[in-house]
Amino acid sequence: MDTSQIISILSVAIATSTPLVFATLGETITERAGVINLSAEGTILLSAMVGFAVAKTTEGLGTVPSLLLGFGAAALTGAAIALIVAFGALTLMQSQVSIGFVLTLLGADLSSFLGNPFVRIPGPTVPSFKVPVLQDIPVFGPLLFQSDLLVYISFLLILLTWLFFYCTRPGLMLRAIGEQPAAAFVRGTNVVFMRYFYTLLGGALVGIAGAAFSLDFKAGWSHRHTAGYGWIALAIVIFGGWNPLRVALSCYLFGILQSLASVAQSTIPNVPTQVITVAPFVMMILFLVLTSSEWLEKLLKLLPPRIGWAIAQSIHSKPPAALGRVFQQD
């Protein structure tokens, strides 16, 4: 495999990981605020359908306006589902897990029912945009600067999310309401309101991820168009340790696995297509299970202390302390 093939695999991996970047960062923001939104699978499916349907029906306005309306509608769809989660969890104080599962099933079924008129018809897609000058940089040019605006926005989103989390006072407060909501409340923070806000913001980003599938990565709409990616997004958030940078890198790892699976499909024709297609999903889940097991810690103890500690820190992380817990604000 030469350099050009490696660059091609990596560039495809980055492009195909972009929807997951939006979804996982949205879920990271939500869970950092202490709310579990397990409706990601249904949200992505319904938002993908709504985004494509709106963009298709407004196609006469021009490509750019129709795409903006499509992404806007998808974001509103994601925020609306997140609002139901927030209301049920924060106001009614019901099980966040149960609400998320129910909304996942509802979103998936609604997307198939309402999206039936738009199945397998062409529609607008996000155009490619090569960055002048930067696209000619050896290796990095073809890898990072010959894609489309959605990819560039995802790069910016990763940076801004990380800076917000760890370099701003509001980001510190966001982490506080997910770790120690009582302490944040004592310092004057309206915990319930802020959890509402960040849950809706995270839901909107998950909705944008859905539109990114139907208007870019997997252009078009069909039944169960993005099936499985919502669950993968939830797993990646855990795998990435609720850290925006690590979560994004985990998305790109999954994209690389998908790209390698595509290459394997042509180079190993004797292996059934179905096996190669699901391999990236299985590998991500297995890696998540392995890095959470006790025997791994025993294995790390055999290494020199500093190396073992560094590896453990890079793969182990704890969820926000108040994640999924009800907070009664008196």
PyMOL commands that set and color helices and strands:
alter all, ss='L'
color gray80, all
select helices_A, chain A and resi 3-32+40-57+59-61+63-91+96-114+116-118+134-136+140-144+149-167+169-179+181-186+191-217+229-239+244-267+273-290+294-300+305-315
alter helices_A, ss='H'
color red, helices_A
select strands_A, chain A and resi 128-130+146-148
alter strands_A, ss='S'
color yellow, strands_A
deselect
rebuild
show_as cartoon
